[in-house]
Amino acid sequence: MQLTINHIDTNYVLDNEGGGPWLTFIHQLAGDHSVWDQMAGFFRNDFQVLRYDLRGHGGTTASPDDFSIDDLADDLAELLARVGAPSTHVVGLSIGGMVAQKFAVNHADKVDTLTVVGAPAFIPEDARPTFRQRAKFVRERGTASIVDATLERWLTPGFRKAHPEVVEQIGETIARTPVEGFARAADAVSRFDVRDKLASIVRPTLVVTGEHDSGTPPAQTKVIADTVQGAQFQLLDAAHLTPVEQSQRFGALLDGFLRNLV
């Protein structure tokens, strides 16, 4: 399904429109809503599950101008309003976790709970050029050129060997990501910093990270749990894509977290 959100044709999928609390999943950079397929299947009987593609990813058109993580959080707020969701449990992975944090800060009245997966509270100064360089590299060579290096960061060698079909699907998604969608999002990531606002988040919060995540080391993600009062922190045996690599464990964690609150 599609809606025009802040002048962007936005692709989304809604499971179980019949009732239940809202649960929204936000995907990673160079990903799309399909990374949450297993989680949608797990939760669709008890929640209205919303998945969507960020600007310039999947079936959502690219933004004609540069944007920030705040803009992406505003996109989510407008999408929720358009589909009739007064509030939602929000789960974000990687850049999706950055969007989720900004959403919890800027649209606190729309957040029931916050779950951040494999995302930092800020991009360190010395790491910012890395994202700008990736944007430049992709503009020059296309998103297919980053597939192998990205998969190596996202998934452990053991998982890649055991599940080649999953790796292939994720690789195809990376390669299909429009160049400007990736580049503008990478630029937005390079400027991300929500440290001075995290303490304002009062909703129940779960923070999950992979112990083998080289791109976003666990210490960076733990800053969120240490700052948000009462937040829970969970470390899983995975690299960056913990909901994929440890899907059963992640699903059980999220289910337990939500069931204690719903």
C-alpha positions as CSV (number, residue, x, y, z in Angstrom):
1,M,0.0,0.0,0.0
2,Q,1.1,3.6,-0.6
3,L,0.4,7.0,0.8
4,T,2.0,10.4,0.0
5,I,3.7,11.4,3.2
6,N,5.4,14.8,3.3
7,H,5.5,14.8,-0.5
8,I,7.1,11.4,-0.6
9,D,5.3,8.3,-2.0
10,T,5.6,6.0,0.9
11,N,5.3,2.2,0.7
12,Y,3.9,0.4,3.8
13,V,2.5,-2.9,4.9
14,L,-0.2,-3.3,7.6
15,D,-1.0,-6.7,9.1
16,N,-4.1,-7.4,11.2
17,E,-6.2,-4.3,10.7
18,G,-8.8,-5.9,13.0
19,G,-7.6,-4.6,16.3
20,G,-5.0,-4.7,19.0
21,P,-2.3,-2.2,20.0
22,W,-0.1,-0.8,17.2
23,L,3.4,-2.1,16.7
24,T,5.7,-0.4,14.2
25,F,9.0,-1.7,12.8
26,I,11.6,0.5,11.1
27,H,14.3,-1.1,8.9
28,Q,18.1,-0.5,8.5
29,L,20.1,1.6,6.0
30,A,20.0,-0.1,2.6
31,G,17.2,-2.3,3.7
32,D,13.4,-2.3,3.5
33,H,10.4,-3.5,5.4
34,S,11.1,-7.2,4.5
35,V,13.8,-7.4,7.2
36,W,10.9,-7.6,9.6
37,D,8.9,-10.3,7.9
38,Q,9.5,-12.9,10.6
39,M,8.6,-10.5,13.4
40,A,5.4,-9.4,11.6
41,G,4.4,-13.0,11.4
42,F,5.2,-13.5,15.1
43,F,3.2,-10.5,16.3
44,R,0.4,-10.1,13.8
45,N,-2.2,-12.0,15.8
46,D,-1.9,-9.7,18.8
47,F,-1.0,-6.4,17.3
48,Q,-1.7,-4.2,14.3
49,V,1.7,-4.5,12.8
50,L,3.0,-1.6,10.6
51,R,6.1,-1.9,8.4
52,Y,7.2,0.7,5.9
53,D,10.1,1.8,3.7
54,L,12.1,4.9,4.6
55,R,12.7,7.6,2.0
56,G,14.6,6.2,-1.0
57,H,14.4,2.6,0.2
58,G,12.3,-0.3,-1.0
59,G,9.1,1.0,-2.6
60,T,9.3,4.5,-1.2
61,T,10.5,7.3,-3.5
62,A,13.7,9.2,-2.8
63,S,13.6,12.6,-1.3
64,P,14.6,15.4,-3.8
65,D,16.5,17.2,-1.1
66,D,18.8,16.4,1.8
67,F,17.0,15.3,5.0
68,S,17.7,14.6,8.7
69,I,16.8,11.9,11.1
70,D,14.3,14.3,12.5
71,D,12.6,14.5,9.1
72,L,12.3,10.7,9.0
73,A,10.7,10.8,12.5
74,D,8.2,13.3,11.2
75,D,7.5,11.0,8.3
76,L,6.6,8.3,10.7
77,A,4.3,10.6,12.7
78,E,2.4,11.6,9.6
79,L,2.2,8.0,8.4
80,L,0.7,6.9,11.8
81,A,-1.8,9.8,11.6
82,R,-2.8,8.7,8.0
83,V,-3.4,5.1,8.9
84,G,-5.3,6.0,12.1
85,A,-2.8,5.0,14.8
86,P,-3.0,7.3,17.8
87,S,0.1,5.8,19.3
88,T,2.4,2.8,18.7
89,H,5.1,0.5,20.2
90,V,8.0,1.4,18.0
91,V,11.0,-0.9,17.1
92,G,13.9,0.4,15.0
93,L,17.0,-1.3,13.7
94,S,20.2,0.6,12.8
95,I,19.1,3.9,11.1
96,G,15.6,2.7,12.1
97,G,16.8,2.8,15.7
98,M,17.9,6.4,15.3
99,V,14.6,7.3,13.8
100,A,12.8,5.5,16.7
101,Q,14.9,7.6,19.2
102,K,14.1,10.9,17.5
103,F,10.4,9.8,17.3
104,A,10.3,9.1,21.0
105,V,11.8,12.5,21.7
106,N,9.9,14.6,19.2
107,H,6.6,12.8,19.2
108,A,6.5,11.4,22.8
109,D,2.7,11.4,22.9
110,K,2.6,8.9,20.1
111,V,5.0,6.3,21.7
112,D,3.8,3.4,23.9
113,T,7.2,1.8,24.1
114,L,10.6,2.2,22.5
115,T,12.8,-0.6,21.3
116,V,16.2,0.3,19.8
117,V,18.2,-2.3,18.0
118,G,21.9,-1.9,16.9
119,A,21.8,1.8,16.9
120,P,23.9,4.4,18.8
121,A,22.8,7.5,20.6
122,F,25.2,9.5,18.4
123,I,27.7,9.2,15.6
124,P,31.2,10.0,17.0
125,E,33.1,12.8,15.4
126,D,35.8,10.4,14.0
127,A,33.1,8.1,12.5
128,R,31.2,10.8,10.6
129,P,33.5,10.9,7.6
130,T,32.9,7.1,7.1
131,F,29.2,7.6,6.3
132,R,29.9,10.6,4.1
133,Q,32.5,8.5,2.3
134,R,30.0,5.6,1.8
135,A,27.6,8.1,0.3
136,K,30.2,9.4,-2.1
137,F,31.3,5.8,-3.0
138,V,27.7,4.7,-3.7
139,R,27.1,7.8,-5.8
140,E,30.1,6.9,-7.9
141,R,29.7,3.1,-8.1
142,G,26.1,2.2,-7.2
143,T,24.7,0.3,-4.2
144,A,25.6,-3.1,-5.7
145,S,29.2,-2.2,-5.0
146,I,28.7,-2.3,-1.3
147,V,26.9,-5.6,-1.0
148,D,29.7,-7.9,0.1
149,A,31.3,-5.5,2.6
150,T,27.9,-4.7,4.1
151,L,26.9,-8.3,4.5
152,E,30.3,-9.0,6.3
153,R,29.4,-6.3,8.8
154,W,25.8,-7.2,9.2
155,L,26.0,-11.0,9.7
156,T,28.5,-13.3,11.4
157,P,30.5,-15.8,9.2
158,G,28.7,-18.7,10.7
159,F,25.2,-17.4,9.9
160,R,26.2,-16.5,6.4
161,K,27.5,-20.0,5.8
162,A,24.4,-21.7,7.3
163,H,21.8,-19.5,5.6
164,P,22.9,-18.5,2.1
165,E,19.3,-17.9,1.0
166,V,18.8,-15.3,3.6
167,V,22.1,-13.7,2.8
168,E,21.2,-13.6,-0.9
169,Q,17.8,-11.9,-0.2
170,I,19.4,-9.2,2.0
171,G,22.1,-8.7,-0.6
172,E,19.6,-8.2,-3.3
173,T,17.7,-5.6,-1.2
174,I,21.0,-3.7,-0.7
175,A,21.7,-3.7,-4.4
176,R,18.2,-2.5,-5.3
177,T,18.4,0.5,-2.9
178,P,18.3,3.7,-5.0
179,V,21.7,5.5,-5.0
180,E,20.3,8.8,-3.7
181,G,18.1,7.0,-1.2
182,F,21.2,5.4,0.3
183,A,23.4,8.5,0.0
184,R,21.0,11.0,1.5
185,A,20.2,8.6,4.4
186,A,23.9,8.0,5.0
187,D,24.5,11.7,5.1
188,A,21.7,12.0,7.6
189,V,23.2,9.3,9.8
190,S,26.6,11.1,9.8
191,R,24.9,14.1,11.6
192,F,22.9,12.1,14.1
193,D,23.2,13.0,17.8
194,V,20.3,12.6,20.3
195,R,22.4,12.5,23.5
196,D,21.1,15.7,25.0
197,K,17.5,14.6,24.6
198,L,17.6,10.9,25.7
199,A,16.9,11.6,29.3
200,S,13.6,13.1,28.4
201,I,12.3,9.7,27.2
202,V,10.0,8.3,29.8
203,R,8.3,5.4,27.9
204,P,9.4,1.9,28.7
205,T,12.6,1.2,26.6
206,L,14.3,-2.0,25.5
207,V,17.8,-1.7,23.9
208,V,19.2,-4.7,22.0
209,T,22.6,-5.2,20.3
210,G,24.8,-7.9,18.9
211,E,28.0,-8.7,20.7
212,H,29.8,-9.1,17.3
213,D,28.5,-5.9,15.8
214,S,31.6,-4.1,14.5
215,G,29.8,-1.2,12.9
216,T,27.9,-0.2,16.0
217,P,29.8,-1.7,19.0
218,P,27.7,-2.7,22.0
219,A,29.2,0.1,24.1
220,Q,27.7,2.7,21.8
221,T,24.3,1.2,22.0
222,K,24.5,0.7,25.8
223,V,24.7,4.5,26.1
224,I,21.0,4.6,25.4
225,A,20.1,2.1,28.1
226,D,22.4,3.9,30.6
227,T,20.7,7.2,29.9
228,V,17.0,6.4,29.5
229,Q,15.6,5.8,33.0
230,G,14.6,2.2,33.6
231,A,15.7,1.0,30.2
232,Q,16.5,-2.7,29.7
233,F,19.7,-3.8,27.8
234,Q,20.1,-7.1,26.1
235,L,23.2,-8.5,24.3
236,L,22.7,-11.2,21.7
237,D,25.1,-13.6,19.9
238,A,24.9,-11.9,16.6
239,A,26.4,-9.1,14.4
240,H,24.3,-6.1,13.3
241,L,21.1,-7.7,12.1
242,T,20.1,-9.3,15.4
243,P,16.4,-9.7,14.5
244,V,17.5,-11.8,11.5
245,E,20.4,-13.7,13.0
246,Q,18.7,-14.4,16.3
247,S,15.1,-14.2,15.2
248,Q,13.7,-16.6,17.8
249,R,15.6,-15.0,20.7
250,F,14.8,-11.5,19.6
251,G,11.1,-12.3,19.1
252,A,10.9,-13.8,22.6
253,L,12.7,-10.8,24.1
254,L,10.4,-8.3,22.4
255,D,7.3,-10.4,23.2
256,G,8.2,-10.6,26.9
257,F,8.9,-6.9,27.0
258,L,5.6,-6.0,25.4
259,R,3.5,-8.5,27.3
260,N,4.7,-7.0,30.6
261,L,3.4,-3.7,29.5
262,V,0.4,-4.2,27.3
